[in-house]
């Protein structure tokens, strides 16, 4: 399992947390949002999911991933 922290811009409230964590869960990725640091800790299986897929799931919710 791959674990990493992504910097995400545009998050400001609990709705953002629910939106991002829900989108990641839909593609089989465990995600934990930290609004204070504007980051998302993700854990995923590199054999099933690509980093680009993880970023795309977040970006589709309207946020920018660095």
Secondary structure per residue as TSV (DSSP state, phi and psi in degrees):
chain	resnum	aa	ss	phi	psi
A	1	X	-	360.0	137.2
A	2	X	E	-97.1	132.9
A	3	X	E	-123.1	132.9
A	4	X	E	-157.4	167.1
A	5	X	E	-115.8	127.9
A	6	X	E	-107.7	139.7
A	7	X	E	-85.4	126.2
A	8	X	E	-126.7	126.8
A	9	X	E	-100.5	144.9
A	10	X	S	104.2	-1.5
A	11	X	-	-84.4	138.1
A	12	X	-	-145.5	-9.8
A	13	X	S	-153.3	177.7
A	14	X	H	-62.6	-31.3
A	15	X	H	-60.7	-39.2
A	16	X	H	-60.2	-44.8
A	17	X	H	-58.8	-51.0
A	18	X	H	-62.2	-42.6
A	19	X	H	-61.4	-49.8
A	20	X	H	-69.3	-48.9
A	21	X	H	-62.5	-36.6
A	22	X	H	-67.1	-42.6
A	23	X	H	-63.9	-39.7
A	24	X	H	-67.6	-41.7
A	25	X	H	-60.3	-37.7
A	26	X	H	-60.2	-30.2
A	27	X	T	-99.9	7.9
A	28	X	T	86.9	26.4
A	29	X	-	-115.5	133.9
A	30	X	E	-85.4	124.3
A	31	X	E	-131.5	142.8
A	32	X	E	-132.8	114.1
A	33	X	E	-85.6	139.1
A	34	X	E	-121.7	101.3
A	35	X	T	-62.9	-34.9
A	36	X	T	-60.9	-36.4
A	37	X	T	-108.2	2.9
A	38	X	T	53.9	46.9
A	39	X	E	-128.8	161.0
A	40	X	E	-131.3	120.5
A	41	X	E	-86.5	125.1
A	42	X	E	-122.3	147.1
A	43	X	E	-131.8	125.7
A	44	X	E	-152.1	161.9
A	45	X	-	-90.4	110.8
A	46	X	T	-62.1	-20.1
A	47	X	T	-79.7	-16.4
A	48	X	T	-113.7	-30.3
A	49	X	-	-130.0	139.1
A	50	X	-	-97.5	158.5
A	51	X	H	-60.7	-37.8
A	52	X	H	-60.4	-37.2
A	53	X	H	-65.8	-38.7
A	54	X	H	-63.8	-49.3
A	55	X	H	-61.5	-42.2
A	56	X	H	-61.5	-41.3
A	57	X	H	-60.4	-39.0
A	58	X	H	-72.5	-44.5
A	59	X	H	-64.0	-32.8
A	60	X	T	-65.5	-18.3
A	61	X	T	-87.8	-2.1
A	62	X	T	100.6	17.9
A	63	X	-	-115.6	156.3
A	64	X	E	-100.7	131.9
A	65	X	E	-109.5	128.6
A	66	X	-	-93.8	360.0
